[in-house]
């Protein structure tokens, strides 16, 4: 886990950024969610891009910028 984005106490969920989930690049960031009890882990961003997420002030949504480190030809 690299960064906690939001803790939803009512739904008992935590949204966070993790690294190490992309086999080809352990530094790529992935947005994830899990229950506060440690169950129900899912990748919210389910691709191999590097994600930078910013949570909106009201915590209703987040803005995701995704990058690839693969050079274009």
Order of alpha helices (4+ residues) and beta strands (2+ residues): beta-beta-beta-beta-beta-beta
